Each structure stands twice: as C-alpha cells, then as structure tokens.
Amino acid sequence: MYDLHTHTILSDGELLPAELVRRAAVLGYKTIAITDHADTSNLAYLVESVSRCRETAECYGVNLLVGVEITHLPPSMIPAAARKAKRLGADIVVVHGESVLEPVAPGTNQTACTCDHVDVLAHPGLMTLEDARAAAEHGVALEITARAGHNRTNGHVVRMAQEAGCRLVVDSDAHNPSDLMSKEVRWGLTVGAGLTEAESRRILSLDALEFLQR
C-alpha cells in the first residue's frame, strides 16, 4: 500500500514523522510520503527535516518519500515553489487543490495541472475537465481523498479523471493516527467514489516509486 499525502507535527499533524511511519508500517504500507503544508517560509525546513527520517523508515521497511504540500500560495508562485522543492531534494510535490471547504485561490488547480514539477493535485474539488486534461498531459495525478469534507467531491474528480485519461491516486491526507486507512477502508473509498472493482485494484496497486520517476 501507499499514501502520498500525510502530515506530521512539522505542520498541523499530531504525530512525529517516526510515529507516522511506524503506524503506517504496522498497517502494511510500503510507501509513505510526508507532505506537510508548505509555503515560501518553511519549504526548505520541511525538506531538510523529513530527509533526516529516511533511516528510521528503512528500519521499519517503509519507503519514505520526502515531500511538501504547497498550500494557499498565489497560483503565480506555485511553479517556482515546486521547482525549488525538487531542487532541494523533495521526492514528491503535492499542491493543495481548490477544495470546496477552503478559500483556495482560483487558478490553483489550473496552475498545478500544468506544472511539470507537481506530482499530485490534492482534493481538487469541482475541477474542470480542461484542468483534468492538462493534468493528463503533464503527468499530474488527481487525488481521491479520505479527508472529511474534502472527500465530498471524490465522485466528480473520478469522472473528470476518467474522461480526461489522467492518473488517480488514493490518499488519506492523514493528520492523526485514526486517519491512516486499512486495506479495507481504502477499497471502500475507491469503490464508493464510483470506480469499478477492476479500476480500484489498478489504482490501489499503483507503484508509487515508478510513478514518481515518470
């Protein structure tokens, strides 16, 4: 199993990176990305801090992906922030999409979907088909999220992804221990979002490391 979107005490999560990794390992996860909320004030700090946890993750048999979730930056600043994160050593860059829950700046989805340094657009809300097609062209995955509130539009995101032919990923957006999903919960989330059983199996078995090497 994989989870490409989690948070720790480095931003607004409840767990130390080591505890997050340990709990994920016990649940059967093989790949975990720590993607705490980032803007221009803390981006370098987050990449450096999470990088120090690689040895811990190796001891628990987990592939740790060093990442950030670029959050509430003006759209015009997202490409430079994503590029900087990768230059600093981030394995994955997530962008906080235009969820129906939060006042994310209009244009965030479009910018993320056209940025070659962005890997995942998190909880993109009522995104457009045009943006989904841009995501397919640029290799940006759209997220099916378990996060309460953000998950209201999962069905819409699935429909846009299916029509545009872009990749989907399944993430917890975990902030506390109970947010990490079991295999059964992950399955229910995908099928509940409107995916067929075959589609769910394919998305849930994604080789996250191969995807990030695109």
Backbone bond lengths (Angstrom), bond angles and torsions (degrees), N, CA, C in turn:
res aa  C-N    CA-C-N  psi(-1)  N-CA   C-N-CA  omega(-1)  CA-C   N-CA-C  phi
1 M - - - 1.463 - - 1.518 110.24 -
2 Y 1.305 115.74 157.22 1.461 122.11 178.50 1.529 109.48 -134.17
3 D 1.308 116.28 158.62 1.466 122.84 170.77 1.523 105.97 -147.43
4 L 1.318 116.54 116.82 1.456 121.51 -173.49 1.527 113.10 -101.70
5 H 1.333 116.83 15.02 1.471 118.99 -176.59 1.532 109.15 -154.19
6 T 1.345 116.42 96.99 1.468 121.41 178.31 1.523 109.57 -139.90
7 H 1.335 114.85 161.70 1.464 121.35 -178.05 1.527 110.91 -130.33
8 T 1.324 115.03 151.22 1.467 122.10 -179.91 1.529 109.13 -129.83
9 I 1.335 115.93 -171.88 1.462 119.59 177.75 1.529 112.36 -67.04
10 L 1.321 117.15 -5.91 1.456 119.31 175.55 1.529 111.51 -69.64
11 S 1.347 116.38 -15.29 1.468 119.66 169.68 1.524 107.77 -136.01
12 D 1.327 119.04 -107.03 1.468 120.06 -175.18 1.525 113.48 -112.73
13 G 1.338 117.42 18.05 1.458 120.59 176.29 1.516 111.89 -85.66
14 E 1.337 115.90 174.17 1.463 121.77 -176.06 1.531 113.47 -104.06
15 L 1.330 117.76 -11.80 1.459 120.41 -171.92 1.525 112.34 -112.17
16 L 1.320 115.48 147.17 1.445 120.47 165.69 1.534 108.87 -63.53
17 P 1.320 118.69 151.86 1.466 119.09 176.19 1.524 113.43 -52.92
18 A 1.334 117.74 -40.71 1.471 120.59 -178.88 1.524 111.39 -62.98
19 E 1.328 117.11 -40.26 1.468 118.85 -179.40 1.521 110.99 -71.03
20 L 1.309 116.56 -38.29 1.461 119.58 176.79 1.528 110.06 -58.97
21 V 1.332 116.46 -46.92 1.461 120.85 -179.56 1.525 110.41 -63.34
22 R 1.315 117.40 -43.41 1.471 120.35 -179.21 1.521 111.31 -62.52
23 R 1.322 117.03 -45.91 1.465 119.83 179.74 1.522 111.18 -63.67
24 A 1.308 116.59 -37.86 1.463 119.83 177.55 1.523 110.97 -65.51
25 A 1.326 116.53 -40.44 1.455 120.51 179.71 1.527 111.03 -61.49
26 V 1.318 116.72 -42.08 1.467 121.02 -179.75 1.523 110.97 -63.33
27 L 1.335 117.07 -32.85 1.460 121.02 179.73 1.532 112.34 -79.24
28 G 1.325 117.03 -10.75 1.455 119.89 177.02 1.517 115.18 105.68
29 Y 1.318 117.37 10.57 1.461 119.56 179.70 1.526 110.50 -74.17
30 K 1.326 115.38 141.15 1.459 121.20 176.59 1.526 111.90 -105.42
31 T 1.326 116.64 -24.42 1.464 121.33 -179.61 1.516 109.75 -135.46
32 I 1.328 116.10 128.36 1.460 122.07 178.47 1.525 108.84 -132.99
33 A 1.313 115.88 131.04 1.462 120.80 172.45 1.522 108.55 -104.66
34 I 1.319 116.49 128.72 1.466 121.38 171.97 1.523 106.08 -96.58
35 T 1.324 114.90 115.97 1.468 121.15 -171.21 1.527 109.40 -130.57
36 D 1.305 116.15 69.39 1.462 118.97 -178.74 1.524 111.37 -69.91
37 H 1.338 114.24 157.95 1.466 120.70 -176.62 1.521 111.04 -61.45
38 A 1.325 115.46 130.84 1.461 120.47 -174.75 1.520 111.31 -133.38
39 D 1.331 114.16 143.85 1.454 121.53 164.97 1.525 106.68 -138.19
40 T 1.303 118.44 -161.91 1.461 119.79 -176.75 1.522 112.83 -69.60
41 S 1.336 117.61 -15.39 1.466 120.26 -176.39 1.520 113.68 -80.24
42 N 1.336 118.09 -26.82 1.472 119.73 -170.79 1.520 114.36 -134.41
43 L 1.297 118.07 8.07 1.453 120.44 -173.34 1.528 112.00 -60.13
44 A 1.308 117.45 -48.55 1.464 120.67 -179.05 1.522 111.35 -64.93
45 Y 1.325 116.36 -39.41 1.470 121.27 178.92 1.526 111.01 -60.16
46 L 1.322 117.03 -43.71 1.465 120.12 -178.13 1.521 111.29 -65.90
47 V 1.316 117.36 -45.29 1.465 119.60 -179.45 1.519 110.56 -61.80
48 E 1.306 116.67 -44.15 1.466 120.12 179.87 1.522 111.67 -65.24
49 S 1.331 117.25 -43.17 1.465 121.30 -176.39 1.521 111.84 -65.60
50 V 1.314 117.41 -46.51 1.463 120.31 -178.68 1.526 110.50 -68.99
51 S 1.316 117.63 -32.43 1.472 120.39 178.62 1.524 111.47 -59.30
52 R 1.315 116.88 -30.31 1.463 120.96 -179.47 1.534 112.38 -70.56
53 C 1.319 117.43 -8.99 1.465 121.59 -176.53 1.526 112.91 -97.60
54 R 1.309 117.70 2.97 1.469 119.66 -176.34 1.529 111.90 -61.28
55 E 1.319 117.75 -42.30 1.457 120.23 -178.32 1.525 111.17 -63.16
56 T 1.340 116.34 -41.41 1.467 120.44 177.14 1.520 110.43 -57.76
57 A 1.320 116.33 -46.66 1.461 120.18 -178.98 1.525 111.33 -63.37
58 E 1.316 116.83 -40.31 1.469 120.05 178.41 1.520 111.07 -60.29
59 C 1.321 117.11 -39.01 1.467 120.95 179.35 1.521 111.49 -62.88
60 Y 1.317 117.00 -29.97 1.464 121.15 -179.95 1.533 112.37 -95.36
61 G 1.327 117.42 5.44 1.455 120.77 176.92 1.512 114.44 74.08
62 V 1.328 116.30 28.18 1.464 121.38 -178.25 1.524 109.74 -116.79
63 N 1.320 115.92 135.44 1.462 120.94 171.84 1.523 107.92 -80.41
64 L 1.316 117.30 111.89 1.457 121.47 -179.96 1.519 109.67 -93.17
65 L 1.327 115.47 124.70 1.453 121.55 174.92 1.523 108.63 -101.29
66 V 1.307 116.05 122.78 1.460 121.55 177.30 1.521 108.28 -79.62
67 G 1.322 116.20 123.30 1.453 118.04 -176.38 1.512 114.03 -147.66
68 V 1.306 114.68 179.73 1.460 123.30 174.75 1.517 107.94 -142.71
69 E 1.329 115.42 154.67 1.462 120.70 168.14 1.523 107.09 -113.70
70 I 1.313 116.47 104.95 1.460 121.07 178.43 1.524 108.13 -67.53
71 T 1.331 115.08 120.90 1.456 119.99 -166.28 1.527 111.59 -128.76
72 H 1.320 116.05 122.16 1.467 123.64 174.06 1.522 114.13 60.05
73 L 1.312 117.83 23.40 1.461 119.24 169.45 1.528 108.86 -76.92
74 P 1.324 118.21 147.55 1.463 119.31 171.95 1.531 109.40 -56.34
75 P 1.314 117.97 140.07 1.466 119.76 -177.20 1.520 114.09 -51.40
76 S 1.326 117.32 -36.42 1.462 119.84 -178.29 1.524 112.65 -64.22
77 M 1.340 118.09 -19.88 1.463 122.11 -178.07 1.523 113.12 -95.98
78 I 1.324 117.36 -9.23 1.460 120.10 -175.37 1.530 113.16 -65.29
79 P 1.328 120.07 -46.56 1.471 118.63 -178.47 1.524 113.46 -57.97
80 A 1.324 117.48 -42.71 1.468 119.95 -179.47 1.518 110.85 -66.60
81 A 1.338 117.65 -39.13 1.468 120.93 178.91 1.520 110.88 -66.13
82 A 1.331 117.10 -42.03 1.467 120.62 179.25 1.524 110.42 -64.96
83 R 1.302 116.31 -42.66 1.466 120.66 178.98 1.530 110.71 -63.22
84 K 1.334 116.81 -41.51 1.463 120.71 179.24 1.521 110.99 -64.77
85 A 1.334 116.87 -42.01 1.465 120.07 179.32 1.521 111.01 -58.12
86 K 1.317 116.88 -44.86 1.460 120.47 179.21 1.529 110.65 -66.03
87 R 1.305 116.63 -39.57 1.462 119.93 179.59 1.528 111.30 -64.35
88 L 1.335 116.63 -33.12 1.468 121.37 179.27 1.522 112.76 -77.02
89 G 1.331 117.11 -12.13 1.459 119.97 177.38 1.511 115.73 117.75
90 A 1.319 118.64 8.29 1.469 120.51 178.01 1.524 109.80 -66.72
91 D 1.330 115.65 136.57 1.467 121.32 175.76 1.518 111.66 -81.51
92 I 1.337 116.26 -28.61 1.454 121.05 -173.72 1.519 109.89 -145.87
93 V 1.326 115.11 138.65 1.463 121.74 175.41 1.523 108.17 -120.79
94 V 1.322 114.42 120.63 1.459 122.92 175.83 1.524 107.12 -106.58
95 V 1.320 117.13 143.73 1.461 121.01 173.45 1.517 108.81 -115.30
96 H 1.316 115.69 132.72 1.463 123.64 177.20 1.522 107.82 -69.69
97 G 1.335 115.40 106.54 1.457 120.19 -175.07 1.514 114.16 -76.64
98 E 1.331 114.61 -178.23 1.466 122.23 -174.71 1.526 111.24 -81.78
99 S 1.321 115.41 64.28 1.456 121.72 176.55 1.521 110.45 -57.53
100 V 1.337 115.77 148.23 1.467 119.76 177.54 1.524 111.70 -70.33
101 L 1.338 117.45 -9.32 1.464 121.30 -177.43 1.518 114.23 -85.96
102 E 1.320 117.66 -24.85 1.457 119.99 -168.71 1.523 111.86 -129.09
103 P 1.331 116.72 156.25 1.477 120.86 -178.14 1.524 112.55 -82.69
104 V 1.311 115.90 57.72 1.467 120.55 178.14 1.527 108.76 -69.44
105 A 1.321 116.39 139.00 1.464 120.93 -175.33 1.524 111.22 -61.24
106 P 1.336 117.44 131.63 1.472 119.90 174.95 1.521 110.12 -56.36
107 G 1.314 115.00 141.01 1.458 120.23 -177.72 1.514 113.34 98.73
108 T 1.340 116.89 -10.45 1.466 120.17 179.25 1.526 111.11 -62.34
109 N 1.333 116.52 -46.68 1.463 119.56 179.63 1.526 111.01 -59.27
110 Q 1.320 116.20 -47.92 1.460 120.38 -177.76 1.525 111.21 -60.00
111 T 1.334 116.29 -44.43 1.458 119.34 -178.90 1.525 111.10 -64.62
112 A 1.329 116.93 -44.11 1.461 120.31 -179.85 1.518 111.48 -62.49
113 C 1.324 116.73 -40.43 1.461 121.01 -176.22 1.520 113.10 -71.02
114 T 1.319 117.66 -15.89 1.456 120.85 -179.27 1.529 112.20 -110.26
115 C 1.327 116.78 9.95 1.465 121.15 -176.94 1.530 110.47 -101.65
116 D 1.303 117.23 122.47 1.461 121.46 -177.31 1.529 113.36 -72.56
117 H 1.327 118.06 -10.54 1.461 121.32 179.07 1.532 112.19 -99.33
118 V 1.324 117.54 1.25 1.464 122.72 176.95 1.524 108.67 -99.16
119 D 1.330 115.55 135.83 1.466 120.77 -178.81 1.519 113.55 -103.14
120 V 1.339 116.46 -38.48 1.463 120.89 -175.39 1.525 109.42 -137.15
121 L 1.325 115.77 133.41 1.460 121.60 169.96 1.516 107.42 -99.57
122 A 1.328 116.06 110.73 1.460 121.53 -175.71 1.524 110.95 -80.01
123 H 1.326 115.05 144.10 1.475 123.33 175.64 1.532 112.73 25.65
124 P 1.362 116.10 71.92 1.463 119.71 -173.22 1.516 115.51 -79.18
125 G 1.332 117.73 6.52 1.459 119.90 174.24 1.513 112.96 63.77
126 L 1.327 115.92 -140.62 1.465 121.40 -177.81 1.529 109.42 -88.32
127 M 1.293 114.86 62.58 1.460 121.16 -176.10 1.522 110.84 -67.71
128 T 1.325 115.66 159.88 1.456 120.59 -179.68 1.525 111.38 -90.50
129 L 1.316 114.75 159.03 1.456 119.93 175.84 1.525 110.28 -65.11
130 E 1.319 117.25 -35.28 1.463 120.75 177.67 1.522 111.14 -59.01
131 D 1.347 116.78 -43.73 1.464 120.03 178.84 1.525 110.95 -67.05
132 A 1.334 116.91 -37.86 1.464 119.78 178.47 1.528 110.81 -63.83
133 R 1.320 117.02 -38.11 1.461 120.13 177.56 1.527 110.98 -66.50
134 A 1.336 116.15 -36.84 1.471 119.62 175.77 1.521 110.59 -64.93
135 A 1.326 116.27 -38.89 1.470 119.80 177.75 1.518 110.78 -62.00
136 A 1.318 116.96 -41.67 1.465 120.57 178.12 1.525 110.66 -62.05
137 E 1.314 116.97 -41.24 1.464 121.48 -178.74 1.518 111.85 -66.33
138 H 1.334 116.61 -36.35 1.466 120.63 -174.48 1.531 112.99 -99.43
139 G 1.323 117.85 3.07 1.458 120.57 176.82 1.508 114.61 75.11
140 V 1.331 117.38 24.41 1.470 121.82 178.93 1.524 108.54 -90.64
141 A 1.323 116.97 127.66 1.464 121.23 179.23 1.524 110.17 -85.45
142 L 1.322 116.08 143.95 1.460 122.16 174.50 1.518 108.91 -97.76
143 E 1.312 115.94 144.72 1.463 120.59 -171.72 1.525 113.18 -100.11
144 I 1.325 114.99 131.40 1.466 122.24 162.00 1.521 105.16 -92.18
145 T 1.315 117.16 119.15 1.459 120.37 -171.19 1.521 112.81 -112.78
146 A 1.321 114.75 145.89 1.464 120.38 174.82 1.523 111.67 -90.78
147 R 1.317 117.61 -6.33 1.461 121.51 -174.14 1.520 110.72 -66.00
148 A 1.337 116.43 125.60 1.466 121.69 -178.75 1.517 110.36 -56.29
149 G 1.310 116.26 135.54 1.455 121.64 -178.53 1.506 111.38 88.65
150 H 1.307 117.48 -57.79 1.460 120.63 177.24 1.526 110.68 -61.03
151 N 1.342 116.44 -28.55 1.469 119.68 -174.93 1.530 113.55 -79.38
152 R 1.319 117.56 0.35 1.467 119.89 -179.87 1.524 112.72 -60.94
153 T 1.303 116.80 -27.58 1.469 120.06 -175.12 1.526 113.03 -106.87
154 N 1.321 117.66 17.01 1.469 119.90 179.45 1.521 112.49 -56.08
155 G 1.311 116.86 -42.48 1.462 120.30 -178.95 1.518 111.55 -61.04
156 H 1.313 116.51 -42.21 1.466 120.91 178.57 1.528 110.26 -64.37
157 V 1.330 117.00 -43.90 1.467 121.04 179.92 1.528 110.48 -60.56
158 V 1.328 116.50 -42.40 1.466 120.36 178.23 1.531 110.35 -60.66
159 R 1.322 117.58 -44.55 1.466 120.20 -179.38 1.532 111.40 -62.68
160 M 1.328 116.45 -42.50 1.461 119.92 178.83 1.531 110.52 -63.88
161 A 1.322 116.78 -42.90 1.468 120.88 -179.57 1.519 111.12 -64.54
162 Q 1.325 117.03 -41.07 1.459 120.36 -179.71 1.526 111.11 -64.97
163 E 1.325 116.41 -41.57 1.462 119.53 -178.74 1.527 111.66 -70.71
164 A 1.334 115.88 -35.37 1.463 119.98 -177.01 1.519 112.89 -87.21
165 G 1.328 117.29 -17.82 1.459 120.77 -178.99 1.509 114.03 77.49
166 C 1.335 116.84 30.25 1.465 118.50 179.75 1.525 110.83 -102.02
167 R 1.313 115.35 163.96 1.456 122.23 -174.76 1.532 111.03 -76.11
168 L 1.320 115.01 145.52 1.460 122.36 173.05 1.523 109.30 -114.84
169 V 1.340 116.49 146.44 1.456 121.90 171.37 1.519 108.14 -129.21
170 V 1.327 116.07 157.65 1.460 122.53 -178.09 1.521 108.56 -115.23
171 D 1.323 116.83 118.65 1.461 121.39 -176.14 1.522 111.45 -132.44
172 S 1.338 114.19 157.65 1.459 119.91 -179.82 1.519 113.13 -89.89
173 D 1.349 117.86 -28.18 1.472 120.57 -168.38 1.525 108.44 54.32
174 A 1.325 115.94 42.87 1.466 121.53 -172.50 1.524 111.72 -64.72
175 H 1.330 114.61 135.40 1.462 122.80 172.92 1.529 111.65 -120.86
176 N 1.322 116.90 -19.57 1.468 120.83 179.42 1.521 109.39 -142.76
177 P 1.339 117.82 169.87 1.474 120.37 -174.22 1.521 114.60 -55.34
178 S 1.321 116.96 -38.86 1.460 119.65 -175.56 1.525 113.28 -72.84
179 D 1.325 117.52 -10.46 1.460 120.23 -179.24 1.529 112.99 -77.05
180 L 1.319 117.67 -24.88 1.463 120.14 -179.77 1.526 109.27 -66.57
181 M 1.301 116.85 131.91 1.454 121.54 -171.96 1.520 113.27 -93.83
182 S 1.322 115.35 144.17 1.461 120.83 169.65 1.528 108.58 -78.47
183 K 1.323 115.83 170.46 1.460 120.55 177.68 1.531 110.76 -59.10
184 E 1.329 116.14 -39.71 1.466 120.40 -178.22 1.527 111.56 -67.12
185 V 1.324 116.79 -40.35 1.460 120.50 179.97 1.527 110.22 -67.07
186 R 1.327 116.85 -39.78 1.465 120.03 177.83 1.531 110.70 -61.13
187 W 1.316 115.54 -42.08 1.465 119.98 178.49 1.529 110.76 -61.82
188 G 1.305 116.61 -47.20 1.453 120.47 179.92 1.515 112.73 -61.76
189 L 1.318 116.96 -35.37 1.458 121.12 179.99 1.516 111.38 -64.93
190 T 1.329 116.82 -43.10 1.461 119.57 -177.74 1.531 111.80 -71.30
191 V 1.312 116.03 -45.44 1.466 118.97 179.68 1.526 109.87 -65.45
192 G 1.320 116.68 -39.35 1.460 120.95 178.49 1.515 113.03 -64.86
193 A 1.330 117.12 -24.18 1.470 121.04 178.43 1.525 112.21 -82.50
194 G 1.337 116.39 -2.82 1.455 119.51 175.97 1.512 115.71 106.35
195 L 1.328 117.78 6.29 1.454 120.75 178.02 1.527 110.68 -81.84
196 T 1.315 116.57 147.94 1.455 120.27 174.45 1.525 108.77 -73.38
197 E 1.309 116.48 168.37 1.462 119.78 178.86 1.529 110.60 -62.12
198 A 1.313 117.33 -40.12 1.465 120.59 179.40 1.523 110.61 -64.95
199 E 1.328 116.59 -44.15 1.464 120.28 178.03 1.522 111.02 -62.59
200 S 1.332 116.29 -41.50 1.466 120.60 179.91 1.520 110.83 -61.84
201 R 1.327 116.85 -44.71 1.461 119.84 179.61 1.522 111.09 -60.62
202 R 1.326 115.90 -40.64 1.466 119.37 -178.03 1.532 111.05 -66.86
203 I 1.314 117.57 -44.08 1.467 121.36 -177.83 1.526 111.27 -70.54
204 L 1.325 116.86 -39.36 1.462 120.29 -178.77 1.521 112.47 -71.64
205 S 1.318 117.08 -21.05 1.465 120.11 -179.59 1.530 111.74 -99.90
206 L 1.315 117.14 15.63 1.459 121.64 178.94 1.528 111.22 -51.99
207 D 1.317 116.17 134.65 1.462 121.89 170.49 1.524 106.32 -84.52
208 A 1.343 115.86 96.68 1.462 120.30 -173.32 1.520 112.10 -62.96
209 L 1.314 117.09 -36.45 1.465 119.44 -178.85 1.518 111.08 -67.33
210 E 1.332 116.46 -39.56 1.460 120.21 177.30 1.517 110.64 -65.53
211 F 1.339 116.81 -41.15 1.466 120.93 178.68 1.525 111.16 -58.83
212 L 1.318 117.51 -42.53 1.460 121.03 -176.83 1.527 112.72 -73.03
213 Q 1.313 117.12 -12.83 1.470 121.00 177.57 1.508 112.14 -92.68
214 R 1.320 116.77 10.01 1.472 121.27 -176.86 1.532 111.48 -57.80
